[in-house]
């Protein structure tokens, strides 16, 4: 342990921050002990670029932490993004970013492994590097030479406690060569298009992380023993593993119109096409049976077990549905084995059975019944991701015995059957009403419906249908002689993602989303509909994230800092219409609501439907669309926004759209070119060199089918771009 740094954290940081327990480490089941770091051949820091309350709920980081510390000769510790108050103190007092386990300086690691879960974490990644005293740009980390001050840069300015960077190191003066900086390696769903972060990271792992990281650990140990310099180590790893991409070793050229002309490796032996790593043995691959138990309340304070990886539904907007293939399942016996061990090592009272589409797990009923048989007498509850509406009827009878009645969530996505068919959402109005009727019979009385706006060919009728469907769902309970159900229709904005048929489409402009908000408000007049346009309404989606929670859904009572979904549901946000802004929280304050009465909305015995419509911040959805399909020229915008004070952009408390507007203007970059421009089928896309298991033509056909199925003309320009 670094005694001086540990003392400084205890004496100069912890007494002055809110909720110091989130920084102290030493949680139940922590794997690292004093002395492990110093004795290890390979030192790893597993980093999550968000607050501790989010990172501790991230199953992916727990898996990597477990894997590393069960690899001989490797020690892995954890770090998270310090909250605003802690960051301010660290910068003022020159305290570098430290690990939670034994308070080592992050910059002393061999590998800094960062999970990129969503687009709005990019500035927080830069902030982690800067707080650690690591040069932000990978080219700067390759340089060997002059003495520099290592430590966080000072900040002053307008954002809560932080602001523009002053280039003044505040750490101790040390002479460091490029070899001494850790390898900055990223993975996760946003690594599928790593180009916006290309100038900041050393290596990008494409695909599943368990076997990838294990292979990289062995390679780094081998190269360290041989004394291989850091720049050569990066190149050797990129040549050795076809699923590992070193962005700094590739050059990109552009046409005069700004589109990509080509990408070429700088060195012989580097692949021109990056493969996607698959987990060959999902049944037996590394999984934590002694998960960490946090000191403070976190978003998902429970045992989380991934029972299936991938989704067979392949909704056309869902990034994970296309990239997480083929499907992998864990056996019922293996899940029970993990659950039993985790229960005895944690004492948790809830177990979440996770996947992108749990209803498609082939032995779900057997698993739930055996879990309930084993853990029910121990008063341990089960939670499930939202089940598909078309499988609701067959699941409700046994679910009613396993899950306490609170609120139930259904991902409807579109209000009309033809639009659902176009996006391959296999749900009809009949499925929906049959399903909720059984839900009400089983004892539930609150329902949340997820919708998205912004699909290709969307009509006014699709928007009007949101309240019509929500009202019908509410009134369905009246047919049982009961009061109408409480229904919340949560409306998010479509963010076109890479590796989906929508990767070529133009996201609607901001004024379209504002028009949707106005139209829904207008529909509320004369009807019993409560419309909340507060951007803080994202908080109300964050804690449940579509879960059948055994403790019930407490709509609107979520903590201000409850945020993102389980990490293992990578892309689950895409599946349910959630974006980073829906994962994050902020003030749950309400702006003007309209509550009116409408004879048409009355159910049986004169009862009215009870509907609330909430909408989310379109500015953040546009920003996500920019980076989701962006290229490496956006790196300067990310840097400029961070320099001006942007971080925690998924949180309402800290998100400042003005900083991003200023950053785009200062860099001369038009965000509309990335978000609102229709791509040609012949255009080279920034992620074209990243592998996918299916051919490009399959995605092209899927995009064309959307317009065919809803009967509108296709806007996609088919002519080659200039110079192609």
DAHU-V276316 format. One record per backbone hydrogen bond with DSSP energy under -0.5 kcal/mol. NH is the residue of the N-H (numbers start at 1). CO is the residue of the C=O. If there is no record, write none. Layout:
nh:NH co:CO
nh:NH co:CO
//
This chain:
nh:3 co:1
nh:6 co:2
nh:7 co:3
nh:8 co:4
nh:9 co:5
nh:10 co:6
nh:11 co:7
nh:12 co:8
nh:13 co:8
nh:13 co:9
nh:14 co:9
nh:16 co:13
nh:17 co:14
nh:20 co:17
nh:22 co:19
nh:23 co:20
nh:24 co:21
nh:28 co:293
nh:30 co:27
nh:36 co:33
nh:39 co:35
nh:40 co:36
nh:40 co:37
nh:41 co:73
nh:42 co:73
nh:44 co:42
nh:44 co:75
nh:45 co:111
nh:46 co:44
nh:46 co:77
nh:47 co:45
nh:47 co:113
nh:48 co:79
nh:49 co:115
nh:50 co:48
nh:54 co:51
nh:55 co:51
nh:56 co:52
nh:57 co:54
nh:58 co:55
nh:59 co:57
nh:62 co:58
nh:63 co:59
nh:64 co:60
nh:65 co:61
nh:66 co:62
nh:67 co:63
nh:68 co:64
nh:69 co:65
nh:70 co:66
nh:70 co:67
nh:71 co:68
nh:72 co:70
nh:74 co:71
nh:75 co:42
nh:77 co:44
nh:79 co:46
nh:81 co:48
nh:81 co:50
nh:82 co:80
nh:87 co:83
nh:88 co:84
nh:89 co:85
nh:90 co:86
nh:91 co:87
nh:92 co:88
nh:93 co:89
nh:94 co:90
nh:95 co:90
nh:96 co:94
nh:97 co:131
nh:99 co:104
nh:100 co:78
nh:103 co:99
nh:106 co:97
nh:108 co:105
nh:109 co:106
nh:110 co:43
nh:111 co:43
nh:112 co:183
nh:113 co:45
nh:113 co:111
nh:114 co:112
nh:114 co:185
nh:115 co:47
nh:116 co:114
nh:116 co:187
nh:117 co:115
nh:121 co:118
nh:122 co:119
nh:125 co:121
nh:126 co:122
nh:127 co:123
nh:128 co:124
nh:129 co:125
nh:130 co:126
nh:131 co:127
nh:132 co:128
nh:133 co:129
nh:133 co:130
nh:134 co:129
nh:138 co:199
nh:140 co:137
nh:141 co:137
nh:142 co:138
nh:143 co:140
nh:145 co:143
nh:145 co:176
nh:148 co:174
nh:150 co:148
nh:150 co:172
nh:151 co:149
nh:154 co:166
nh:154 co:168
nh:156 co:164
nh:159 co:162
nh:161 co:159
nh:162 co:159
nh:165 co:643
nh:166 co:154
nh:167 co:165
nh:168 co:166
nh:170 co:152
nh:174 co:148
nh:174 co:172
nh:176 co:174
nh:180 co:177
nh:181 co:178
nh:183 co:110
nh:184 co:182
nh:185 co:112
nh:185 co:183
nh:186 co:203
nh:187 co:114
nh:190 co:116
nh:191 co:188
nh:192 co:189
nh:193 co:190
nh:194 co:191
nh:197 co:194
nh:198 co:195
nh:200 co:197
nh:201 co:197
nh:202 co:184
nh:203 co:184
nh:204 co:245
nh:205 co:186
nh:206 co:204
nh:206 co:243
nh:207 co:205
nh:208 co:277
nh:213 co:209
nh:214 co:210
nh:215 co:211
nh:216 co:212
nh:217 co:213
nh:218 co:214
nh:219 co:215
nh:220 co:216
nh:221 co:217
nh:222 co:218
nh:223 co:219
nh:224 co:220
nh:225 co:221
nh:226 co:222
nh:227 co:224
nh:228 co:223
nh:233 co:229
nh:234 co:230
nh:235 co:231
nh:236 co:232
nh:237 co:233
nh:238 co:234
nh:239 co:235
nh:240 co:236
nh:241 co:237
nh:242 co:240
nh:244 co:241
nh:245 co:204
nh:245 co:243
nh:247 co:245
nh:249 co:246
nh:250 co:247
nh:251 co:264
nh:253 co:262
nh:255 co:259
nh:258 co:255
nh:260 co:684
nh:261 co:253
nh:262 co:253
nh:264 co:251
nh:266 co:249
nh:267 co:249
nh:270 co:267
nh:274 co:689
nh:275 co:242
nh:277 co:206
nh:277 co:275
nh:280 co:278
nh:282 co:279
nh:284 co:281
nh:285 co:281
nh:293 co:28
nh:294 co:292
nh:299 co:53
nh:301 co:298
nh:301 co:299
nh:302 co:300
nh:303 co:350
nh:304 co:302
nh:305 co:352
nh:307 co:305
nh:307 co:354
nh:308 co:354
nh:309 co:328
nh:316 co:423
nh:318 co:315
nh:319 co:317
nh:322 co:318
nh:322 co:319
nh:323 co:319
nh:324 co:320
nh:325 co:323
nh:328 co:309
nh:330 co:307
nh:335 co:331
nh:336 co:332
nh:337 co:333
nh:338 co:334
nh:339 co:335
nh:340 co:336
nh:341 co:337
nh:342 co:338
nh:343 co:339
nh:344 co:340
nh:345 co:341
nh:346 co:342
nh:346 co:343
nh:347 co:343
nh:351 co:381
nh:352 co:303
nh:353 co:351
nh:353 co:383
nh:354 co:305
nh:354 co:352
nh:360 co:357
nh:361 co:358
nh:364 co:361
nh:367 co:363
nh:368 co:364
nh:369 co:365
nh:370 co:366
nh:371 co:367
nh:372 co:368
nh:373 co:369
nh:374 co:370
nh:375 co:371
nh:376 co:372
nh:378 co:375
nh:379 co:376
nh:380 co:375
nh:381 co:349
nh:381 co:379
nh:382 co:402
nh:383 co:351
nh:384 co:548
nh:385 co:353
nh:386 co:546
nh:391 co:388
nh:392 co:389
nh:395 co:391
nh:395 co:392
nh:396 co:392
nh:397 co:393
nh:399 co:395
nh:400 co:396
nh:401 co:398
nh:402 co:398
nh:402 co:399
nh:403 co:399
nh:406 co:404
nh:408 co:446
nh:410 co:448
nh:412 co:410
nh:412 co:450
nh:413 co:450
nh:414 co:412
nh:420 co:416
nh:421 co:417
nh:422 co:418
nh:423 co:419
nh:424 co:421
nh:425 co:420
nh:426 co:424
nh:427 co:425
nh:432 co:428
nh:433 co:429
nh:434 co:430
nh:435 co:431
nh:436 co:432
nh:437 co:433
nh:438 co:434
nh:439 co:435
nh:440 co:436
nh:441 co:437
nh:442 co:438
nh:443 co:440
nh:444 co:439
nh:445 co:406
nh:447 co:486
nh:448 co:408
nh:449 co:488
nh:450 co:410
nh:451 co:449
nh:451 co:490
nh:452 co:413
nh:453 co:492
nh:458 co:455
nh:462 co:459
nh:463 co:459
nh:464 co:460
nh:465 co:461
nh:466 co:463
nh:467 co:463
nh:468 co:464
nh:469 co:465
nh:470 co:466
nh:471 co:467
nh:472 co:468
nh:473 co:469
nh:474 co:470
nh:475 co:471
nh:476 co:472
nh:477 co:474
nh:478 co:475
nh:479 co:475
nh:479 co:476
nh:480 co:477
nh:481 co:478
nh:482 co:477
nh:485 co:474
nh:486 co:445
nh:487 co:485
nh:487 co:610
nh:488 co:447
nh:489 co:487
nh:489 co:612
nh:490 co:449
nh:490 co:488
nh:491 co:489
nh:491 co:614
nh:492 co:451
nh:492 co:490
nh:494 co:453
nh:496 co:494
nh:500 co:497
nh:502 co:316
nh:503 co:500
nh:504 co:501
nh:505 co:502
nh:507 co:505
nh:507 co:675
nh:512 co:509
nh:513 co:509
nh:514 co:510
nh:515 co:511
nh:516 co:512
nh:517 co:513
nh:518 co:514
nh:519 co:515
nh:520 co:516
nh:521 co:517
nh:522 co:518
nh:523 co:519
nh:524 co:520
nh:524 co:521
nh:525 co:521
nh:525 co:522
nh:527 co:524
nh:529 co:527
nh:530 co:611
nh:531 co:529
nh:532 co:530
nh:532 co:613
nh:533 co:531
nh:537 co:534
nh:538 co:535
nh:539 co:536
nh:540 co:537
nh:541 co:538
nh:542 co:538
nh:543 co:539
nh:545 co:541
nh:547 co:544
nh:548 co:384
nh:549 co:547
nh:552 co:549
nh:554 co:552
nh:555 co:553
nh:557 co:554
nh:562 co:559
nh:567 co:57
nh:569 co:566
nh:570 co:568
nh:572 co:569
nh:575 co:571
nh:576 co:572
nh:577 co:574
nh:578 co:573
nh:582 co:579
nh:583 co:579
nh:584 co:580
nh:595 co:593
nh:596 co:527
nh:601 co:598
nh:602 co:599
nh:603 co:607
nh:606 co:603
nh:607 co:604
nh:609 co:601
nh:610 co:485
nh:611 co:528
nh:611 co:609
nh:612 co:487
nh:613 co:530
nh:614 co:489
nh:614 co:612
nh:615 co:532
nh:616 co:491
nh:618 co:616
nh:621 co:617
nh:622 co:618
nh:623 co:619
nh:624 co:620
nh:625 co:621
nh:626 co:622
nh:627 co:623
nh:628 co:624
nh:629 co:625
nh:630 co:627
nh:634 co:631
nh:635 co:632
nh:636 co:633
nh:638 co:634
nh:639 co:635
nh:640 co:636
nh:641 co:637
nh:642 co:638
nh:643 co:639
nh:644 co:640
nh:645 co:642
nh:646 co:641
nh:649 co:120
nh:651 co:648
nh:652 co:585
nh:653 co:585
nh:654 co:651
nh:655 co:651
nh:659 co:656
nh:660 co:656
nh:661 co:657
nh:662 co:658
nh:663 co:659
nh:664 co:660
nh:665 co:661
nh:666 co:662
nh:667 co:663
nh:668 co:664
nh:668 co:665
nh:669 co:664
nh:671 co:669
nh:673 co:670
nh:674 co:670
nh:674 co:671
nh:675 co:671
nh:676 co:672
nh:679 co:504
nh:681 co:717
nh:683 co:680
nh:684 co:260
nh:685 co:683
nh:688 co:685
nh:690 co:687
nh:691 co:274
nh:698 co:695
nh:699 co:695
nh:700 co:696
nh:701 co:697
nh:702 co:698
nh:703 co:699
nh:704 co:700
nh:705 co:701
nh:706 co:702
nh:707 co:703
nh:708 co:704
nh:709 co:705
nh:710 co:706
nh:711 co:707
nh:711 co:708
nh:712 co:707
nh:715 co:713
nh:724 co:721
//
